[in-house]
Amino acid sequence: MIRLLTLLVLFLPFYFFGQKNLYLSFNDQKIKSIQRKIKKTFESKQEIAEYLNKIRYKAIKKGYVLASIDTLYYSNDTAYVRFYLGEVFKRIEIKVNKNDQNIVRGTPRINERFLSKLPFKPREVKDVLLRLNEYLNENGYPFSKVYLKIDTLKEHVSYAQLHIEKGPFITLKEIHIRGESKVREKYIFNALSIKEGDPYNESILSNISSKIDQIQFVKEIKPHEILFTPEGADLYLYLESVPVSLINGIVGLQPNPITEKTTVTGDVRLKLLNIVKRGEELKINWKSLQPKTQELNLGFNFPFLFNTPFGIDTEFDLYKQDSTFLTTNLQLGIRYFLTGGSYLKAFYTAENSNLLSGANNSLSNNFSTVSSNRYGLGIVHNNLDYLPNPSKGLTIDMDASVGNRKSRPIQSDSTTNATVFKAEFHIAYYVPITPRNVLKLANTTQSYYAPRIYENELFRFGGLKHQRGFNEEVLFATTTSTFTLEYRFLVDKNSHAFAFFDQSFYENNAKDYTQDQPFGFGAGFSFGTNLGIFSISYALGKQFNNDIQLRDGKVHFGYIAYF
């Protein structure tokens, strides 16, 4: 031990003497207007050179465009620097040739007056040149060059001439689709906002992959390619069809508190997508979630009608609650497609609810024959990375409508008119924590307003799709909002295990005012096979002051087959 200490004492001084510092000295203290705190000591000449270049770039950004390191020499352990700061230029006046004026005026947020009084900040000048070049790239000139030539430097002002070399004008001569794609070319062209003969547009072409990702029934085999020829540009797309039509069956087991027996509920959904290769969609959904209660939902939409960004959107819903009432809802809409898998929607809704013979025997007298006509707007956005089992992305579906309602309450001969408002909002955000761990954050909100609301107008929620831990559609509300926090572990491409917590807030103004904050939690597993995707989950729920009971747990089975 003594020998070891002796060796350390002998060699440590040599180590410290080897760490020789270098010092830096400037000839002009004006440098402090650029760098307030001057670093004095350095460990190497390379570190000094990097530090001086950093100061020079900082000076240029502040308008000292002539800043330079004139001399740098070393004497012993000190570096002596002659740093030329020069004159600060506060403004640059850029002249534009007459032939280039249309380009300048066509570029967003740029014109000749703007260029004549531009602050002399290299970053802003660079941004202007980039925007001009982007405008050319988006209007048929992919080989353009935009640059400045300084004419004179005078009295804090730099005078420059704008030079634009457009290069050859390029159009999309031909678009080739390679691969086993069962989609009509016109649909692909409309979805990507391209067609043969269009001027070359770098912005549109660079977003082709992201746009294809939003088409559910097509995937990109490999990135697109562009071949430039003397006649123009040929675009090659490599696509393959993806089976996304589905049949979805859900079976739920729920206890009946009256008979103390377990009942089976059913929910079957069929979605046919791109059957005639035009991107059309047909939806059929039948549900029987309560005894003697049935629901039928039909939907059809056809995109890019007559090769325009417009499409048709129709829906029909029928709901029969035992022998109390029958409600039908017909919606006719027009879609306007945006980029990236999104669209706007304008629609008309005709809703009718007729009382049946059982309404007179109901314990409640707050039922009414209702007929309403509403007009509304909506927006849908979807950029999920993989529809059957997403790991990242966002979906938004929202709409609102307003209109007139005619109602005739039970045991009344008079009809009343009222203005009604209805809105629905759904959002789901998938956040990848790690490649296999995903967090799903979601919210579903529904609200209905009228001077008086009847029980056959209420929202029905609860169950597998909306507030788990409860029987299907046993909760009734005039306004409801459900928040979901769900953790997913991705087992493979089509399988995941999950644990969730659903929290709802709702109120019911139909008869006596009621409100509650029910919640549910549980876990489940969704696994993919060659036949489809099966799912099973177990959930517990709590509402009002009721205790959580394991015997009231809900077990749900689900099945989705894509074809």
Buried (B, 14 or more C-beta within 10 A) or exposed (E): EEEEEEEEEEEEEEEEEEEEEBBBEBEEEEBEEBBEEBEEEBEEEEBBBEBBEEBBEEBBBBBBBBBBBEEBEEEEEEBBBEBBBBBBBEBBBBBBEEEBEEBBEBBEEBEBEEBEEBEBBBEEBEEBBEBBBBBBBBBBBBBBEBEBEEEEBEEEEBBBEBEBEBEEEBEBBBBEBBBEBBBBBBBBBBBBBBEBEBBBBBEBBEBBEEBBBBBBBBBBEEEBEBEBEEEBBBBBBBBEBBEBBBBBBBBBEBBEEEEEEEBEBBBBBBBBBBEEBBBBBBBBBBBBBBEEBBBBBBBBBBBBBEEEBBBBBBBBBBBBBBBBBBBBBBBBBBBBBBBEBBBBBBBBBBBBBEBBEBBEEBEEBBBBBBBBBBEBBBBBBBBBEBBBBBBEBBBBBBBBBBBEBBBBBBEEEEEEEBEBBBBBBBBBBBEBEEEEEBEBBBBBBBBBBBEBBBBBBBBBBBBBBBBBBBBBBBBBBBBBBBBBBBBBBBBEEBBBBBBBBBBBBBBBBBEEEBEBEBBBBBBBBBBBEEEBBBBEBBBBBBBEEEEEEEEBBBBBBBBBBBE
